[in-house]
Amino acid sequence: MPTVTVRPPVTIQEVADALHDQLGSRYEVTEHGSGSHEALKIKQGGAASATVHLSQDDSTTTLHVHGGGLLISRLVNELGIAKRVAAVIEAAFLPGSPARTNRGRLT
C-alpha cells in the first residue's frame, strides 16, 4: 500500500482535482464518505481500481492508496493503478515537483 504525506494539508477536493487533471478522462475519480471517512475511488476500466484515504493533522495530510479487488486483482492493482495514483499525488503536492509548480501550490 503506497502512502504519501504532504505538507501543507490538502483537501479531498484538491486531491481529486489533481488526479483528474493528471490521469485524464480514461480514469474515473469519485468522492465517497464524509468527515473522517472521506475517500476517493479511482477506476480505469472494469477491473483496475484504487482507493485513497486521507488522514489529516494540523500540518500534514497522509494519503493511503490501496488497490481494489479480490486477492489476485488486488495484488495487480496494488502494483499497477495504486502506484500510479500515489505517483500522481507525489508529483502534484510534494515541494519542487513540476506538477506542483504548475498548479500554483509552491510552499
N, C-alpha and C positions, 0 to 999 in steps of 0.2 A: 504494500500500500504506500504510494508516494505521499509525502507530506511536505507542504510548503508553508513557511512562516514569513509574513510580510509586515513591514513597518512603514508608514503609519497604518492603523487599522483601515480596512476597506469594507464596504457593504456588499451584501449578496448581489445587489443590482450591478455594482461596479464589476464584480467578477463575471456575472452573466454577460454584461456588455463586452468585456474583454474577450471572453470565449467566443461569443457570436462574431465579433469583429475579426478575430484571428483564425477561427476554424471555418468560417464561411457557411454558405447555405446547405452544404452537404450534411451538416450536423444540426440536430435539434437540441436547443438548450431551454429547459423549463425549470421554474422555481416550484418547490414543494415545501409545505410546512410553514411554521411561523415561530417567531421568538427564538428560543434556544434550539429549536428543532428544524431550523431552516436548512434547506439543502437544494442543490442543483442536480438535475438529471440531464446527462448528455447522451444522445443517441446518434448512431450512424447506421442507417440501415436497420435490418431486423434483429441482428444478433449482437452488435457492438454497442455497449453501454457502459457508462461510468456515473458515479455519484460523488458529489463534492459536499462535504460537511464543513461548516465554519465554526471555529471556537474563537472567541474574542476576549481580550482584556483591555486595559486602558491604552496600551502602546502597541499591540500587535494583533494580527489575525492569523490563526493557524488553519490551513485548509487541508483536510484529509481527503484524498482521492481514492475511491475504491472501484475496481472493475465490477461490472454487473454480471448476472447469470448464475448458473448452477455448475458446480465442480469444474469440468473441463473448460466450458466457455468463460467462467470467471477467471481462471488462470490465464487464458488467452487475452481476456480484456484487461487484466492487471498488467500484462506485459505490452499490450498494444495501446488501446484508447486511454487508459488511465495514465500511462506515462506521457502520452501526447498532451492530455489535458493539463497535467502538472507542469510540463514544459512551457505551455502557453501561459499559465498563471505566473510562473517564474519570469518569463520574458516580459510580461505586461506590468509586473509590480515590483520587481527587485531593482534596487538602485543601479543606474548605469546601463541598463539594458536598452537597446534601441526602441523596443515597443513602448517602454515606459516613457522615454523621452518624447516619442510621437504622440502619446496620449496626454501629455502635459502634466504628468504626475511626478515631477522631479522633487527630490527631498533635499 
